[in-house]
Amino acid sequence: MSTKELILAELDRVSPLELPGILQYLRELQPTPTDTEENKTNPSFWEAYLQSEQEYHEVYQRLADA
């Protein structure tokens, strides 16, 4: 059985009252546009990231070394 088939089989055993919570959980697993494509193409996002990286380089290095 594939993973998808196993998940569907388990869903058949779940109480209908629990299904909305499961649906909400599954939707929360999906990446949001701000987590994916938008940031890849948004120059202001990368500018802010690079500026932060420069400003906090020493902090990041200390954390990495810890």
Phi, psi and omega in degrees: 000140177284165178299318180298318179295322178294319178296315179297322178296319178294322178298328178295336182267353183277144176297139178303333179291336181271345185299319179300322178294322178293318178299315179299316179299315180297321179292326178292337178287337182289136178293145178269159179304327180290340179272345190232252190300321183300318181289332179292330185251000184262105183298326181294329176298312182292324176300314180296319179297312182296322177297315178298318181297320178292314183297323186250022182305314182297319179296314180298321180294319178296319178296320180293326182280343183288000000 
